[in-house]
Amino acid sequence: MSPPLTTIAFDADDTLWQNEQFFRLTQDRFADLLADYTDRDHLHARLLEAERRNLGHYGFGIKGFMLSMIETAIEVTGERVSAAVIHELLRAGQEMLSHPIELLPHAREAVEALAPRYRILLITKGDLLDQERKLAQSGLGDLFHGVEIVSDKTAPRYVEIFTRHGEGPQQAMMVGNSIRSDVLPAIEAGAWGVFIPHTLTWDLEKSAPPTGHARFRELPDLATLPTLIDRLC
């Protein structure tokens, strides 16, 4: 028999609140600005390539996205991109960094239902200041027993966090919208991994689900999470 759950961790972006939709809107704006130089599909591929190679330099988040857009604009225009376009890209990024938080359906209800009975954590990656801003604006901050803003989500990192905040990964669960970041490394660490799909997923976060694994579950939304946990316990 598995040890009882004591710790439930949530991802933030596109699990508790909207995030990817703002990247998509900015990406459309980016394509409009460079329409005279290349088509949307080619631009998207070049931007994704830049984001992938820049993760080690800038990490995850809006600031790295802004810098990758600027780098891509320079490349696809043969270094002819205007200062006005660069200025517009910077302004688009700044707007993303100040966009109001929009909680996803059932996010508050799920966290509030579980907080009295479990140790509740927020484990998110991205820019420190931006994630702190979003957490403060979400109104959920007081419900978490611990908040971890990390550069990346790996199995060793999950082991360290679940051990420091609780009884270790065997008695922990990670809930999120990314198979790559929230599910696979959490299961590798020994925790439960619960996948809550979002309609939009960044290409670099896509992976095949570990279908059939004893510690993997997929739910349609957060509304059914407390019921799942009651069944497992």
C-alpha positions as CSV (number, residue, x, y, z in Angstrom):
1,M,0.0,0.0,0.0
2,S,1.3,3.5,-0.9
3,P,2.0,5.9,2.0
4,P,-0.8,8.4,2.6
5,L,-0.6,11.8,0.8
6,T,0.4,14.7,3.0
7,T,1.6,17.2,0.4
8,I,-0.1,18.6,-2.7
9,A,1.8,20.9,-5.0
10,F,0.4,23.0,-7.8
11,D,1.9,24.5,-10.9
12,A,0.9,28.1,-11.5
13,D,0.9,29.2,-15.1
14,D,-2.0,27.6,-17.1
15,T,-2.9,25.4,-14.1
16,L,-4.1,28.0,-11.6
17,W,-4.2,31.1,-13.9
18,Q,-4.0,32.0,-17.6
19,N,-0.6,32.5,-19.1
20,E,0.0,30.9,-22.6
21,Q,-2.8,32.9,-24.2
22,F,-0.9,36.1,-23.6
23,F,2.2,34.6,-25.3
24,R,0.1,33.6,-28.3
25,L,-1.4,37.1,-28.6
26,T,2.1,38.7,-28.5
27,Q,3.3,36.2,-31.0
28,D,0.6,37.2,-33.4
29,R,1.6,40.8,-32.9
30,F,5.2,39.8,-33.6
31,A,4.1,38.2,-36.8
32,D,2.2,41.2,-37.9
33,L,5.2,43.5,-37.3
34,L,7.4,41.2,-39.5
35,A,4.9,40.3,-42.2
36,D,7.0,42.1,-44.8
37,Y,9.9,39.8,-44.2
38,T,8.6,36.3,-43.6
39,D,5.4,34.2,-43.2
40,R,3.9,33.3,-39.8
41,D,4.8,29.6,-39.9
42,H,8.5,30.3,-40.7
43,L,8.6,33.0,-38.1
44,H,7.1,30.8,-35.5
45,A,9.6,28.0,-36.2
46,R,12.6,30.5,-36.0
47,L,11.2,31.9,-32.7
48,L,10.8,28.5,-31.2
49,E,14.3,27.6,-32.2
50,A,15.6,30.8,-30.5
51,E,13.6,30.1,-27.4
52,R,15.0,26.5,-27.2
53,R,18.6,27.6,-27.5
54,N,18.2,30.5,-25.2
55,L,16.7,28.6,-22.2
56,G,20.1,28.0,-20.8
57,H,20.9,31.7,-21.0
58,Y,17.6,33.4,-20.0
59,G,15.5,30.6,-18.4
60,F,11.8,30.5,-18.6
61,G,9.5,33.5,-18.7
62,I,8.5,36.7,-20.4
63,K,11.9,38.4,-20.4
64,G,13.5,35.4,-22.2
65,F,10.6,35.4,-24.7
66,M,11.2,39.1,-25.4
67,L,14.9,38.7,-26.0
68,S,14.2,35.7,-28.3
69,M,11.7,37.7,-30.3
70,I,14.3,40.5,-30.7
71,E,17.0,38.0,-31.7
72,T,14.6,36.4,-34.2
73,A,13.6,39.7,-35.7
74,I,17.3,40.6,-36.2
75,E,17.9,37.2,-37.9
76,V,14.9,37.1,-40.2
77,T,15.4,40.6,-41.4
78,G,19.1,40.2,-42.1
79,E,19.8,42.8,-39.4
80,R,17.5,45.4,-41.0
81,V,14.8,45.4,-38.4
82,S,13.9,49.0,-37.4
83,A,14.3,50.5,-34.0
84,A,10.5,51.1,-34.1
85,V,9.8,47.4,-34.3
86,I,12.3,46.7,-31.5
87,H,10.6,49.3,-29.4
88,E,7.2,47.7,-30.2
89,L,8.4,44.3,-29.1
90,L,9.8,45.7,-25.8
91,R,6.4,47.4,-25.2
92,A,4.6,44.2,-25.9
93,G,6.7,42.4,-23.4
94,Q,6.2,45.1,-20.8
95,E,2.4,44.8,-21.3
96,M,2.7,41.0,-20.7
97,L,4.5,41.7,-17.4
98,S,1.7,43.9,-16.2
99,H,-1.3,41.9,-17.4
100,P,-4.0,41.3,-14.8
101,I,-4.3,37.8,-13.4
102,E,-7.2,35.6,-14.6
103,L,-7.8,32.5,-12.5
104,L,-8.8,29.4,-14.3
105,P,-12.1,27.7,-13.5
106,H,-12.2,25.8,-10.1
107,A,-8.6,26.9,-9.2
108,R,-9.6,28.7,-6.0
109,E,-12.2,26.1,-5.0
110,A,-9.7,23.3,-5.4
111,V,-7.0,24.9,-3.4
112,E,-9.4,26.0,-0.7
113,A,-10.9,22.5,-0.4
114,L,-7.5,20.9,0.1
115,A,-5.6,23.5,2.2
116,P,-7.2,22.5,5.6
117,R,-6.2,18.8,5.1
118,Y,-2.9,18.8,3.3
119,R,0.3,20.8,3.0
120,I,-0.2,22.9,-0.1
121,L,2.7,24.1,-2.2
122,L,3.1,26.2,-5.3
123,I,6.0,25.1,-7.5
124,T,6.5,27.2,-10.6
125,K,9.3,28.2,-12.9
126,G,9.9,31.5,-14.6
127,D,11.0,35.0,-13.8
128,L,11.1,35.6,-10.0
129,L,9.5,39.1,-10.0
130,D,6.8,38.2,-12.5
131,Q,5.8,35.0,-10.6
132,E,5.7,36.9,-7.3
133,R,3.5,39.6,-8.9
134,K,1.1,37.0,-10.3
135,L,0.9,35.1,-7.0
136,A,0.2,38.4,-5.1
137,Q,-2.5,39.4,-7.6
138,S,-4.1,35.9,-7.6
139,G,-5.4,36.2,-4.1
140,L,-4.3,32.6,-3.4
141,G,-1.0,33.3,-1.7
142,D,-2.3,32.8,1.9
143,L,-3.5,29.3,1.0
144,F,0.0,27.9,0.3
145,H,2.3,26.5,3.0
146,G,5.3,27.1,0.8
147,V,6.2,28.7,-2.6
148,E,9.0,27.5,-4.8
149,I,10.0,29.6,-7.9
150,V,12.6,27.4,-9.7
151,S,14.7,27.7,-12.8
152,D,13.5,24.3,-14.0
153,K,11.6,21.3,-12.8
154,T,13.6,18.2,-12.5
155,A,13.3,14.9,-10.5
156,P,16.1,15.9,-8.1
157,R,14.5,19.3,-7.5
158,Y,11.2,17.7,-6.7
159,V,12.9,15.3,-4.3
160,E,14.6,18.2,-2.6
161,I,11.4,20.3,-2.3
162,F,9.1,17.5,-1.2
163,T,11.6,16.4,1.4
164,R,12.2,19.9,2.7
165,H,8.5,20.8,2.9
166,G,7.1,17.4,3.9
167,E,7.8,13.7,4.2
168,G,9.3,13.2,0.8
169,P,8.0,12.5,-2.7
170,Q,6.3,9.2,-1.9
171,Q,3.7,11.2,0.1
172,A,3.5,14.1,-2.4
173,M,1.5,14.9,-5.5
174,M,2.3,17.4,-8.3
175,V,-0.6,18.9,-10.2
176,G,-0.1,20.8,-13.5
177,N,-0.7,21.3,-17.2
178,S,2.7,20.2,-18.4
179,I,3.6,16.6,-18.9
180,R,7.2,17.5,-19.4
181,S,7.6,19.7,-16.3
182,D,4.8,18.8,-13.9
183,V,4.2,15.1,-14.5
184,L,7.3,13.2,-15.8
185,P,9.9,14.5,-13.4
186,A,7.5,14.3,-10.4
187,I,6.8,10.7,-11.1
188,E,10.5,10.0,-11.6
189,A,11.1,11.5,-8.2
190,G,8.5,9.1,-6.7
191,A,5.5,11.4,-6.4
192,W,2.1,11.3,-8.0
193,G,1.8,13.3,-11.2
194,V,-1.7,14.7,-12.1
195,F,-2.1,16.2,-15.5
196,I,-4.8,18.9,-16.0
197,P,-4.8,19.8,-19.7
198,H,-5.0,23.3,-20.9
199,T,-6.3,24.3,-24.3
200,L,-2.9,26.0,-25.1
201,T,0.5,24.4,-24.5
202,W,3.9,25.8,-25.4
203,D,5.6,23.5,-27.8
204,L,8.6,23.1,-25.6
205,E,6.4,21.7,-22.8
206,K,4.8,18.9,-24.8
207,S,5.6,15.3,-24.1
208,A,3.8,12.0,-24.3
209,P,1.9,11.1,-21.1
210,P,3.1,8.1,-19.1
211,T,-0.2,6.3,-19.7
212,G,-0.5,3.2,-17.5
213,H,1.9,4.4,-14.8
214,A,0.5,3.6,-11.4
215,R,1.2,7.1,-10.2
216,F,-0.2,9.0,-13.2
217,R,-3.6,10.5,-13.4
218,E,-5.3,12.8,-15.9
219,L,-8.3,15.0,-15.0
220,P,-10.4,17.3,-17.2
221,D,-10.1,20.2,-14.8
222,L,-9.4,21.1,-11.1
223,A,-13.0,20.6,-10.0
224,T,-12.4,16.8,-9.8
225,L,-9.1,17.0,-8.0
226,P,-10.4,16.8,-4.4
227,T,-12.5,13.7,-5.3
228,L,-9.5,12.0,-6.9
229,I,-7.4,12.7,-3.8
230,D,-10.1,11.3,-1.5
231,R,-10.1,8.1,-3.5
232,L,-6.4,7.7,-3.4
233,C,-6.3,8.3,0.3
